[in-house]
Amino acid sequence: MSEYIALKYYFDKELALRLADLIEPHYPPFSKYDFVDAVRAEVEDKELKARVEVITDNLKQYLPADYEEALAILLNILGPENETEEGMFTKGYFLMPVALFVEKYGLDYFDLSFQAMYEITKRHTSEFAVRAYLMADVDRCMNYFQNWIGDSNPHIRRLVSEGTRPRLPWAKKMPPLKNDIRNNLYLLEKLMCDRSRYVQKSVANHINDLTKENPAAVLEWMEQYVSNKENINSKIIKNGFRTLIKSKNEHAVELLHQAEQKGEPT
């Protein structure tokens, strides 16, 4: 049996070297060995998030000072899109510092950074990065989400749900959009019958988060949804109501029963 190695150790000099080798052809002045040495010296004794931040901050130091120029270089190293619904983390971990670069340094370039998060998400994820933009300007984010809900790429559709979750794992708790969960539910309703199981799981987890914020509002919304829709995906509802069902909430149990009677989408 192979020995387990904590994920944090992935973010060390080896990853710094990999990133440097990817960057150098697109930016020959990049100080490859200075960058790697700086990362190696600074990540020691740090935990996962701090290690990612060390790499990100050193990218900021050694790439051009102009954000647009630096971002263009980083977008050139993203590699091919992930054509599956797996591997966004296992194969895309090396892009975590790139996503954090957009999160930390791109807020003054809102539209450009959203375009970058769109491309990153097709290879890895921007579910953490986008939250900084939500805190800065929900309305501008919602404009993008309106388009992304119908995107052909399931990673992009999932980002609409996952990035706006109030209780996203590994991330700081975030209030519902505009402090009104109806804004979250408005987005989720358009994904309730998404064909991707990957998206479905995120929607269910988001609903479960919301039941911990305002169960009455979620139940009211779901009652209307179940009454007005056909071919309901009851698996999403069952997973999304798992906390309510565990606590024996009778309204949730009844709504799930009604949803199951309407059957699954094809």
C-alpha positions in Angstrom: 0.0 0.0 0.0 1.4 3.4 -1.0 2.0 5.9 1.8 -0.6 8.7 2.0 0.9 12.1 1.3 -1.0 15.2 2.5 -2.3 17.4 -0.4 -0.4 20.4 1.0 2.9 18.9 0.0 1.8 19.1 -3.7 2.3 22.9 -3.4 6.0 23.1 -3.1 9.1 23.6 -5.2 8.1 20.8 -7.7 4.9 22.6 -8.6 6.8 25.9 -8.7 9.2 24.3 -11.2 6.3 23.0 -13.3 4.6 26.4 -13.4 7.9 28.1 -14.3 8.5 25.7 -17.1 5.0 26.4 -18.5 5.4 30.1 -18.1 8.9 30.6 -19.6 8.0 30.0 -23.3 5.3 32.7 -23.0 7.4 35.1 -20.9 11.2 34.5 -21.5 12.2 37.1 -18.8 10.6 35.0 -16.1 13.2 34.4 -13.4 12.6 30.7 -13.1 15.1 29.7 -10.5 14.5 32.8 -8.3 10.8 32.0 -8.4 11.4 28.3 -7.5 13.8 29.2 -4.7 11.4 31.7 -3.2 8.6 29.2 -3.2 10.7 26.5 -1.6 11.9 28.8 1.1 8.5 30.2 2.0 6.2 27.1 1.9 8.0 25.3 4.6 5.9 24.8 7.8 2.8 26.2 6.1 -0.5 24.5 5.6 -2.4 24.0 2.3 -4.0 27.4 1.7 -1.0 29.3 2.8 1.2 27.2 0.4 -1.1 28.0 -2.5 -0.9 31.7 -1.6 2.9 31.6 -1.4 3.0 30.4 -5.0 0.4 32.9 -6.1 2.2 35.8 -4.5 5.4 34.9 -6.1 3.7 34.7 -9.5 2.7 38.2 -8.8 6.2 39.2 -8.0 7.9 37.5 -11.0 5.3 38.1 -13.7 4.8 41.6 -15.3 3.3 44.1 -12.8 0.5 44.9 -15.2 -2.4 42.5 -14.3 -3.7 42.2 -17.9 -0.3 41.3 -19.2 0.3 38.8 -16.3 -3.1 37.2 -16.7 -2.6 36.7 -20.4 0.6 34.8 -19.7 -1.2 32.6 -17.1 -4.1 31.9 -19.4 -1.6 30.5 -21.9 -0.5 27.8 -19.4 -4.0 26.4 -18.6 -3.7 23.4 -20.9 -6.5 21.5 -22.6 -10.1 21.6 -21.3 -11.3 18.8 -19.0 -13.7 16.9 -21.2 -14.9 14.7 -18.3 -16.8 15.4 -15.1 -14.0 14.1 -13.1 -10.4 15.2 -12.4 -11.1 18.9 -11.9 -9.1 18.6 -8.7 -6.8 15.6 -9.2 -5.6 16.8 -12.6 -6.2 20.5 -12.2 -4.6 21.2 -8.8 -1.7 22.9 -10.4 -4.1 25.7 -11.4 -5.1 26.6 -7.9 -2.5 29.3 -7.7 -3.7 30.7 -11.0 -7.3 30.9 -9.7 -6.1 32.5 -6.5 -4.2 35.0 -8.6 -7.5 36.1 -10.2 -9.2 36.2 -6.8 -6.5 38.3 -5.1 -5.4 40.7 -7.9 -8.2 40.9 -10.5 -11.0 42.7 -8.8 -10.2 46.0 -10.6 -10.5 44.1 -13.9 -13.9 42.6 -13.3 -14.9 41.5 -16.8 -11.4 40.4 -17.8 -11.2 38.3 -14.6 -14.6 36.8 -15.2 -13.4 35.7 -18.7 -10.4 34.2 -17.0 -12.5 32.3 -14.4 -14.6 31.0 -17.2 -11.5 29.5 -18.9 -10.0 28.2 -15.6 -13.2 26.5 -14.7 -13.2 24.4 -17.9 -9.9 22.9 -16.6 -10.1 23.2 -12.8 -12.5 25.4 -10.8 -13.1 29.0 -9.9 -15.6 28.3 -7.2 -13.5 30.0 -4.5 -12.2 32.8 -6.7 -15.7 33.9 -7.8 -16.8 34.5 -4.2 -14.5 37.5 -3.9 -16.3 39.0 -6.9 -19.7 38.2 -5.4 -18.8 40.1 -2.3 -17.7 43.0 -4.4 -20.6 43.3 -6.9 -23.4 40.7 -6.8 -25.3 42.3 -9.7 -22.4 42.1 -12.1 -21.9 38.5 -11.2 -25.5 37.7 -11.7 -25.3 39.0 -15.2 -22.7 36.5 -16.0 -24.5 33.7 -14.2 -27.6 34.3 -16.3 -25.5 33.4 -19.3 -23.5 30.6 -17.7 -26.6 28.7 -16.6 -27.2 27.8 -20.2 -23.6 27.1 -21.1 -22.9 23.8 -22.9 -20.0 23.1 -20.5 -21.2 21.4 -17.3 -18.2 22.8 -15.4 -19.5 26.3 -16.1 -23.0 25.5 -15.1 -21.8 23.9 -12.0 -19.9 27.0 -11.1 -23.1 29.0 -10.9 -24.3 26.7 -8.2 -21.1 25.8 -6.4 -19.6 29.3 -6.4 -22.7 30.8 -4.8 -23.2 28.1 -2.0 -23.5 29.8 1.4 -21.5 27.0 3.1 -19.0 25.9 0.4 -16.4 23.5 1.9 -12.9 25.0 2.2 -14.4 28.5 1.8 -15.6 31.2 4.2 -19.3 31.1 4.9 -21.1 33.5 2.6 -24.6 35.0 3.0 -27.3 34.3 0.4 -27.1 36.5 -2.6 -28.2 40.0 -1.7 -29.1 38.5 1.7 -32.1 36.9 0.1 -32.1 33.2 -0.7 -34.7 33.7 -3.4 -31.8 34.9 -5.5 -30.0 31.6 -5.0 -33.2 29.7 -5.6 -33.8 31.6 -8.8 -30.5 30.4 -10.2 -30.9 26.8 -8.9 -34.4 26.4 -10.4 -32.9 26.7 -13.9 -30.5 23.8 -13.0 -33.0 21.5 -11.3 -33.2 19.2 -14.3 -29.7 19.6 -15.6 -28.6 16.5 -17.5 -25.2 16.4 -15.7 -25.0 14.4 -12.5 -22.0 16.6 -11.6 -24.2 19.7 -11.7 -27.1 17.9 -10.0 -24.9 17.1 -7.0 -23.9 20.7 -6.7 -27.5 21.9 -6.9 -28.5 19.4 -4.2 -25.7 20.5 -1.9 -26.6 24.1 -2.4 -30.2 23.4 -1.5 -29.1 21.6 1.6 -27.0 24.7 2.5 -30.0 26.9 2.1 -32.2 24.7 4.3 -29.8 25.5 7.1 -30.2 29.2 6.4 -33.9 29.5 5.9 -35.8 26.2 5.8 -39.2 27.9 5.5 -38.3 29.8 2.4 -36.8 26.8 0.7 -39.9 24.7 1.5 -42.2 27.4 0.2 -40.1 27.5 -3.0 -40.0 23.8 -3.4 -43.8 23.5 -2.9 -44.4 25.8 -5.8 -41.8 24.1 -7.9 -43.2 20.6 -7.3 -46.7 21.9 -8.0 -45.8 23.6 -11.3 -43.3 21.2 -12.8 -43.4 17.8 -14.5 -40.6 15.3 -14.9 -39.0 16.3 -11.6 -35.6 15.0 -10.6 -36.6 13.8 -7.2 -33.0 12.6 -6.5 -31.9 16.3 -6.3 -34.7 17.0 -3.9 -34.0 14.0 -1.8 -30.3 14.9 -1.5 -31.0 18.6 -1.1 -33.5 17.9 1.7 -31.3 15.4 3.5 -30.9 17.6 6.6 -34.6 18.3 6.8 -35.5 14.7 6.3 -33.0 13.6 8.9 -34.7 15.9 11.3 -38.1 14.4 10.3 -39.4 17.6 8.8 -42.9 16.5 7.7 -43.3 19.2 5.0 -40.0 18.1 3.4 -41.0 14.4 3.5 -44.3 15.2 1.9 -42.8 17.3 -0.9 -40.3 14.6 -1.6 -43.1 12.1 -1.9 -45.0 14.3 -4.3 -41.8 14.8 -6.4 -41.2 11.1 -6.6 -44.8 10.6 -7.9 -44.0 12.9 -10.8 -41.1 10.7 -11.9 -37.5 11.4 -13.1 -36.5 13.3 -16.2 -35.3 11.3 -19.2 
